[in-house]
């Protein structure tokens, strides 16, 4: 989808890596969930939007989870902060015991 929208190979790689990071969080913490892709308006611009949702244990402290090196497991704590650096925007909504929704986006190139 990113290729069809005119993203560069570098951007496609960054998007795929960010998706991999949030998908790994789903499988590691929630067991199952879903990742959805669409094109939508974000802050007045078209963007490739990725939504990663699960109904897992949720995140107790989202602010802390966004810090490099913070992990509730034996991981490196780079998943969410790394995904945030790879994309143009990232938001996390989470409720302990009810699940997490990570929404991230990359602006569609002007040439598209």
KOLZALO-107268 format. One record per atom (N, C-alpha, C): x, y negated, z; residue number from 1; residue in three letters. Coordinates in pm, whole numbers, plus 50000, padded with zeros to 5 digits. Layout:
BEGIN
      u      v      w    i   aa
      X      Y      Z  NUM  ALA
...
END
This chain:
BEGIN
      u      v      w    i   aa
  50083  50119  50000    1  UNK
  50000  50000  50000    1  UNK
  50088  49874  50000    1  UNK
  50195  49878  50079    2  UNK
  50285  49762  50086    2  UNK
  50352  49737  49951    2  UNK
  50390  49843  49882    3  UNK
  50451  49829  49750    3  UNK
  50352  49765  49654    3  UNK
  50227  49813  49656    4  UNK
  50123  49759  49568    4  UNK
  50097  49611  49596    4  UNK
  50119  49568  49720    5  UNK
  50096  49428  49756    5  UNK
  50216  49338  49722    5  UNK
  50325  49398  49672    6  UNK
  50439  49320  49628    6  UNK
  50547  49298  49733    6  UNK
  50544  49374  49841    7  UNK
  50649  49362  49941    7  UNK
  50781  49416  49885    7  UNK
  50891  49358  49929    8  UNK
  51022  49405  49888    8  UNK
  51051  49540  49953    8  UNK
  51149  49612  49902    9  UNK
  51187  49740  49961    9  UNK
  51228  49723  50107    9  UNK
  51297  49614  50137   10  UNK
  51336  49587  50276   10  UNK
  51213  49571  50364   10  UNK
  51115  49493  50318   11  UNK
  50992  49476  50396   11  UNK
  50915  49607  50411   11  UNK
  50909  49686  50304   12  UNK
  50841  49816  50310   12  UNK
  50906  49903  50417   12  UNK
  51038  49901  50422   13  UNK
  51111  49980  50522   13  UNK
  51081  49928  50663   13  UNK
  51077  49798  50681   14  UNK
  51047  49741  50813   14  UNK
  50904  49776  50856   14  UNK
  50809  49768  50764   15  UNK
  50670  49803  50795   15  UNK
  50660  49950  50834   15  UNK
  50723  50037  50755   16  UNK
  50719  50181  50784   16  UNK
  50784  50212  50919   16  UNK
  50892  50144  50951   17  UNK
  50959  50165  51079   17  UNK
  50871  50119  51195   17  UNK
  50807  50005  51181   18  UNK
  50718  49955  51285   18  UNK
  50601  50050  51307   18  UNK
  50544  50100  51197   19  UNK
  50434  50197  51209   19  UNK
  50483  50323  51279   19  UNK
  50602  50369  51245   20  UNK
  50659  50487  51309   20  UNK
  50674  50466  51460   20  UNK
  50716  50348  51501   21  UNK
  50734  50319  51644   21  UNK
  50602  50326  51719   21  UNK
  50498  50262  51666   22  UNK
  50370  50263  51739   22  UNK
  50302  50400  51730   22  UNK
  50321  50471  51619   23  UNK
  50265  50606  51607   23  UNK
  50333  50701  51706   23  UNK
  50464  50684  51725   24  UNK
  50535  50766  51822   24  UNK
  50483  50740  51963   24  UNK
  50452  50615  51994   25  UNK
  50393  50584  52124   25  UNK
  50259  50656  52142   25  UNK
  50179  50659  52036   26  UNK
  50050  50728  52046   26  UNK
  50072  50875  52077   26  UNK
  50159  50940  52001   27  UNK
  50180  51084  52023   27  UNK
  50246  51112  52157   27  UNK
  50335  51024  52202   28  UNK
  50406  51046  52328   28  UNK
  50319  51022  52450   28  UNK
  50233  50921  52445   29  UNK
  50158  50881  52564   29  UNK
  50010  50918  52562   29  UNK
  49948  50913  52444   30  UNK
  49804  50940  52435   30  UNK
  49773  51078  52378   30  UNK
  49868  51135  52304   31  UNK
  49844  51265  52242   31  UNK
  49784  51256  52104   31  UNK
  49690  51166  52086   32  UNK
  49629  51146  51955   32  UNK
  49570  51006  51945   32  UNK
  49548  50963  51824   33  UNK
  49494  50830  51797   33  UNK
  49489  50811  51647   33  UNK
  49484  50687  51603   34  UNK
  49480  50663  51460   34  UNK
  49551  50533  51425   34  UNK
  49600  50530  51302   35  UNK
  49665  50411  51247   35  UNK
  49587  50372  51122   35  UNK
  49542  50247  51119   36  UNK
  49464  50197  51005   36  UNK
  49540  50082  50940   36  UNK
  49533  50076  50806   37  UNK
  49595  49968  50730   37  UNK
  49488  49894  50651   37  UNK
  49499  49763  50648   38  UNK
  49409  49685  50562   38  UNK
  49473  49550  50534   38  UNK
  49414  49477  50444   39  UNK
  49457  49341  50416   39  UNK
  49351  49250  50475   39  UNK
  49396  49153  50554   40  UNK
  49303  49064  50623   40  UNK
  49372  48928  50641   40  UNK
  49294  48830  50677   41  UNK
  49346  48697  50701   41  UNK
  49397  48689  50845   41  UNK
  49517  48644  50861   42  UNK
  49576  48621  50992   42  UNK
  49634  48481  50992   42  UNK
  49580  48398  51078   43  UNK
  49630  48261  51093   43  UNK
  49634  48185  50960   43  UNK
  49531  48208  50878   44  UNK
  49517  48134  50753   44  UNK
  49591  48191  50634   44  UNK
  49652  48310  50651   45  UNK
  49726  48372  50540   45  UNK
  49684  48517  50526   45  UNK
  49693  48568  50402   46  UNK
  49669  48711  50382   46  UNK
  49785  48790  50441   46  UNK
  49751  48901  50504   47  UNK
  49852  48983  50568   47  UNK
  49815  49130  50556   47  UNK
  49917  49215  50549   48  UNK
  49898  49358  50563   48  UNK
  49887  49382  50712   48  UNK
  49771  49430  50756   49  UNK
  49743  49447  50898   49  UNK
  49745  49595  50932   49  UNK
  49817  49628  51038   50  UNK
  49826  49765  51088   50  UNK
  49761  49767  51226   50  UNK
  49664  49856  51244   51  UNK
  49604  49876  51375   51  UNK
  49633  50017  51421   51  UNK
  49694  50030  51538   52  UNK
  49724  50160  51597   52  UNK
  49642  50171  51726   52  UNK
  49549  50265  51728   53  UNK
  49456  50276  51841   53  UNK
  49460  50415  51903   53  UNK
  49445  50417  52034   54  UNK
  49433  50544  52104   54  UNK
  49341  50527  52225   54  UNK
  49302  50638  52281   55  UNK
  49219  50638  52401   55  UNK
  49297  50703  52515   55  UNK
  49425  50674  52520   56  UNK
  49514  50733  52619   56  UNK
  49510  50661  52751   56  UNK
  49619  50673  52828   57  UNK
  49622  50617  52963   57  UNK
  49630  50465  52969   57  UNK
  49657  50400  52857   58  UNK
  49670  50255  52856   58  UNK
  49805  50211  52909   58  UNK
  49827  50083  52905   59  UNK
  49952  50024  52950   59  UNK
  49922  49938  53072   59  UNK
  49984  49970  53183   60  UNK
  49961  49897  53308   60  UNK
  50001  49750  53297   60  UNK
  50118  49722  53239   61  UNK
  50172  49587  53233   61  UNK
  50223  49560  53091   61  UNK
  50137  49503  53007   62  UNK
  50172  49479  52866   62  UNK
  50291  49385  52855   62  UNK
  50297  49282  52936   63  UNK
  50409  49188  52930   63  UNK
  50540  49261  52954   63  UNK
  50543  49346  53052   64  UNK
  50665  49422  53083   64  UNK
  50696  49521  52970   64  UNK
  50592  49584  52913   65  UNK
  50613  49681  52805   65  UNK
  50673  49616  52681   65  UNK
  50660  49485  52668   66  UNK
  50715  49414  52553   66  UNK
  50860  49372  52575   66  UNK
  50916  49404  52691   67  UNK
  51055  49371  52720   67  UNK
  51147  49481  52669   67  UNK
  51257  49442  52604   68  UNK
  51357  49539  52561   68  UNK
  51404  49619  52682   68  UNK
  51411  49750  52665   69  UNK
  51466  49836  52768   69  UNK
  51366  49888  52869   69  UNK
  51244  49834  52873   70  UNK
  51145  49884  52968   70  UNK
  51079  50009  52912   70  UNK
  51074  50114  52992   71  UNK
  51011  50238  52950   71  UNK
  50953  50308  53073   71  UNK
  50838  50370  53056   72  UNK
  50780  50449  53164   72  UNK
  50819  50596  53149   72  UNK
  50898  50624  53047   73  UNK
  50946  50761  53025   73  UNK
  51098  50756  53011   73  UNK
  51153  50856  52950   74  UNK
  51298  50859  52933   74  UNK
  51344  50791  52804   74  UNK
  51254  50719  52738   75  UNK
  51289  50652  52613   75  UNK
  51376  50529  52635   75  UNK
  51416  50469  52525   76  UNK
  51503  50351  52530   76  UNK
  51426  50221  52555   76  UNK
  51293  50226  52545   77  UNK
  51215  50105  52566   77  UNK
  51226  50005  52454   77  UNK
  51240  50055  52332   78  UNK
  51255  49965  52217   78  UNK
  51136  49970  52122   78  UNK
  51037  50056  52148   79  UNK
  50926  50076  52055   79  UNK
  50846  49951  52025   79  UNK
  50774  49899  52124   80  UNK
  50691  49781  52101   80  UNK
  50775  49657  52073   80  UNK
  50881  49630  52150   81  UNK
  50962  49512  52117   81  UNK
  51026  49522  51979   81  UNK
  51067  49643  51941   82  UNK
  51126  49662  51809   82  UNK
  51025  49639  51698   82  UNK
  50904  49692  51716   83  UNK
  50797  49671  51618   83  UNK
  50765  49523  51606   83  UNK
  50764  49452  51718   84  UNK
  50736  49307  51716   84  UNK
  50841  49234  51633   84  UNK
  50967  49273  51645   85  UNK
  51073  49206  51567   85  UNK
  51064  49237  51418   85  UNK
  51013  49353  51383   86  UNK
  51005  49394  51243   86  UNK
  50888  49331  51168   86  UNK
  50785  49291  51240   87  UNK
  50664  49239  51178   87  UNK
  50655  49088  51201   87  UNK
  50559  49024  51134   88  UNK
  50541  48880  51151   88  UNK
  50455  48847  51272   88  UNK
  50379  48942  51318   89  UNK
  50296  48922  51437   89  UNK
  50261  49055  51498   89  UNK
  50241  49056  51631   90  UNK
  50203  49178  51701   90  UNK
  50125  49139  51825   90  UNK
  50011  49203  51844   91  UNK
  49928  49182  51963   91  UNK
  49897  49318  52024   91  UNK
  49892  49323  52155   92  UNK
  49859  49447  52225   92  UNK
  49741  49419  52319   92  UNK
  49638  49502  52304   93  UNK
  49527  49501  52400   93  UNK
  49523  49639  52462   93  UNK
  49525  49643  52593   94  UNK
  49527  49772  52660   94  UNK
  49452  49763  52791   94  UNK
  49385  49871  52823   95  UNK
  49314  49881  52949   95  UNK
  49352  50013  53014   95  UNK
  49415  50008  53131   96  UNK
  49454  50133  53196   96  UNK
  49337  50231  53207   96  UNK
  49365  50354  53164   97  UNK
  49263  50458  53166   97  UNK
  49169  50459  53048   97  UNK
  49180  50360  52959   98  UNK
  49086  50351  52847   98  UNK
  49152  50344  52710   98  UNK
  49282  50318  52706   99  UNK
  49350  50319  52577   99  UNK
  49415  50187  52540   99  UNK
  49474  50190  52421  100  UNK
  49553  50077  52372  100  UNK
  49524  50052  52225  100  UNK
  49522  49926  52188  101  UNK
  49512  49886  52048  101  UNK
  49629  49791  52020  101  UNK
  49717  49834  51929  102  UNK
  49827  49750  51883  102  UNK
  49789  49701  51743  102  UNK
  49785  49571  51726  103  UNK
  49759  49511  51596  103  UNK
  49884  49435  51556  103  UNK
  49938  49469  51440  104  UNK
  50057  49399  51391  104  UNK
  50038  49368  51243  104  UNK
  50107  49266  51197  105  UNK
  50088  49227  51057  105  UNK
  50217  49171  50999  105  UNK
  50219  49178  50865  106  UNK
  50327  49122  50784  106  UNK
  50261  49039  50675  106  UNK
  50303  48914  50660  107  UNK
  50242  48827  50560  107  UNK
  50261  48886  50420  107  UNK
  50154  48885  50340  108  UNK
  50162  48930  50202  108  UNK
  50247  48828  50125  108  UNK
  50341  48875  50044  109  UNK
  50426  48782  49967  109  UNK
  50342  48688  49881  109  UNK
  50387  48566  49867  110  UNK
  50315  48466  49787  110  UNK
  50300  48507  49642  110  UNK
  50390  48592  49594  111  UNK
  50385  48633  49454  111  UNK
  50274  48736  49427  111  UNK
  50211  48788  49532  112  UNK
  50108  48892  49514  112  UNK
  49979  48834  49460  112  UNK
END
